[in-house]
Amino acid sequence: MDRLEITIKTVRKIGYYLMQFWGNVLSVDEKTSFYDLVTEHDKKAQDMMIKAIKDRYESDSIIAEEGINEYGKRLWIIDPIDGTINFIHGLPFFAISVAYLENEEPLFGVVHLPVFSETFIAIKNEGAYLNNIKLKILPKKSLSQTVGSSGYSPEFTGRLISKFENKVRRIRILGSAAISASYVGAGKFDFFIARKTNPWDIAAATLIVKEAGGEVVNFDGETPNILERGDFVFTNPGILDDVLKIVKNL
């Protein structure tokens, strides 16, 4: 069983585990603030993924949300639950996100949504897929044809919505960067804008969007470093310039 097969098998196993506690979490801890939360199930899910990796690839390195920061030639980036607040409150938009890199180059990414039984998979130079259906973004010509998404960042999100609200059909906030970005790859969203985003939130989805034919840039329109916390734009290529014009003036 290779790394990708292990990842797909394990994220689905984690998904089954998490569904037992979705909306029924008994203990919640604060990390940096009252809206930055962690549960025992985040930690258990992370442990499940790490064990599956280390049982077969002991020397591989891992960066994971709940306190694991290793760096190496063969690197995994893991978010055991992206959308923890949704998970706690019984909202359906949470996902397990796993990316695998060699020499800082993403080779595959997997984002699994347990509630919807949706598994996004991207393989470098081989495309992106949603439940085995290949994804291909069709270019849009105008913002007026689009539905966009934003992450939640105090003082920033309100300004973003006010700038876009009269130019697009809708702006949606799902509460999961991994899902919102992956939805760009699937054409469900036409752009997703994320501020101060961590590697584990977007590493897998970055490859999904790129392999589906989308663009991933920072707020300056440059290629971002997914190993660093930063600002990201995931977008349909046909509207990249229009989105950046607005984002640069926020």
N, C-alpha and C positions, 0 to 999 in steps of 0.2 A: 504494500500500500504506500503510495507516494504522498508528498506533503499536501497536495491539493485534495486528494481523496480523504486523507485524515481530517482535513479542515472541514470539508462538507459534512462528513459523517458526524464530527464532534459538535459543530454548531447546531445541527438538527437535534442531537441528543440534549444539548444545553437548552434548546428551545422547548423540548418536551418537559424538562425539569422546571423551567421558568413558568410555564403555563399553569402549573399547580399552585403558584403563589401570586399570579397576576391579579392585582387589585385586592389582594389579601395578605399584605405584608404586615407583620406584627411588630417589627422593630426597625426604626429608621434612625440613622445617625447623620449629623451635619458634618461636612468637611470644612469648607472655607466660609460658608454662609448658610442661611436658612433655605436658600434655593439651590445649594450645591450639596446633594444628598447621596448617601450610600446605604445599601442594605446588606444583610448577610448573604443574600442571593447574588448580588454583584460579585462578592468575594468567592462564593461557591462556584459560580459560573466561570470565573477567571481561573480558579484552581483546576477545574475540569479541562479547560483548554490547555493550560500549561502542562498538565500531566500527560495529555495525549501527545503533545509535542516532545516533551523530555523523555518519555518512554522509548521513543524511536530516534530522536535527534538530540541527544543529551548536550552536545556542544553548541547548538544553535542559541542565539541570543534573543531576548524578549524585552519589548517595551509594552507595558500594560497599564491601564488607567489606575488600578488600585495598588500603586506603589512598587512596580517593577521597572527598573531602568537599566537595562544592559545594552551594550552596543557591540556589534561585531559584523563580520562579513556576511553571515547568514542571519537575518534579523526578522522577527515576527513583531507585528504591531497589533495589539488586541484591545478591543473595548468589549467587556463582557456583557454590559447592558448600555447601549446608547439610547438615552431616553428613560433614565431611571425614574424621573418624576411621573412620566406617563405610566410606567410599570406600576408604581406605587398607587396611583389614582385609578387604575383600571382602564386607562386609555390605550388604544391598540398600537400606537406608533412607538414601538421600541424594537431594538435589533441587536444582534450579535455581529460585530465587525472584526474581521481578521484579514490582515495583509501580510504577504511574505516578500521580503526584499533580499537581493544579493548585491553586495557592493553598492548599497543605497539605491538600487534600481528595482522598482516593484515588478515582481514576476507574476503574482496573482493576487486577487482580492475577492473576498466573499462577504456579503452582507445578507444575513438571514432574519426575516421577520416572522416570528413564531405564530402570531395571531392569524396572519394571512397565508401562512405556509408558502411564502415567497422567498426564493433564494436567488440573489444576484451573484453572478460569478463573472469575473474578468480575468483573462489570461493574456499576458503581453504578446502582442502581434497576432493574437488568435481571436480577438473579439470579446464582446460582453454579452451575457445571456441572463434572461429571467426565466427560471423554471425551464431551461433548455431551449427557450426561444431566443434567437439572436436579436440583439438590439441594434437599431440604426436610427440615429437622430436625423430628422428631416429639417433642413434649414428653414427658419422663419424669416420673413422679410421686415416685419414691423413689431414694435412692442405692443401695439394694439391687438395683436393676435395671440398674446401670451398670458400665461398664468405663472407667476413667480413665487418664490419662497424666501423666507428670511429666518435666520436664527434669532434667538432672543438675547439681546445685550442692552442693559439699562442705558437710557439716554441716546442710544444709537438707533434702536429699532423703530422708535416713533418717527425720527427724522427720515429714515429710509422709506417707511410706508407713505409719509406725506409727500415725498418726492416722486414716488411711483404711482400713487393711487389714481391719478387722472390720466395715466399713460398705458396702463395694463388692464386686463380683464379682472384680475384678482391677485392679491398677495395672501399666501397661506403661511401659517407658522405651525409646524408639526411637532417641534420639540425634540427632534432627532436629526443631527447633521448627517449621519450616515444614510438615513432614509431619504431625506430631502435631496441630497446630492445624487443618490442612486436613482431617484425619480427623474432627475434631469436626463440621466442616461436612458431611461425608459420612455422619455417624452411625455411623462405625466406633468412635470414642471418644465418650463423653458429656461429658467435660471434659478439659482439658489445663491444667496449672499450670506457669508458666515464671517463673523468678526471674532478675533481672539480665540481661534479654534485650535484644539490640541491635535497632535498627530494621530492618536487612536480614533478620533472622531471621523477623520476624512481619508485616511491612508488607503483603505480598500475602495471607497467610493471614487477617489480620484482616478484610479485605473479604470473603473467601470465607466465613468463619463468619457474618458479619453478613448477607450476602445470602442465606445458606441458612436464616436465621431464628434464629441463635444469638446469644449475648451475649458481648461482650468488655469486660472491666472490669479495673481494677487491684485490688490486695489490699484496698483500702478500698471497693470496689464502685463506684468512679467511672470516668468515661470516661478512658482513658489517652491520652497523647500518643505516637503511634507514631514520632515523630521523636526521641524521647529513650529512652535505655536505662532499662528499668524492669521491674516485676513485673506479670505478666499472668495473667488467668483467661479461658480460652475455654470456653464451656459451653453445654450444652442449657439452654434457658430454664426448664424445669420444676424444675431442681435448683439454680439459681443461689444462692438463699438458703442452702441446706444446705451447698453448697461454701464459700461465703464465711464461714459460721460457723466452719468448721474452719480455713480459711486464716488468718483474722484472729488465731487463737490459736496459730499456729505460732511 
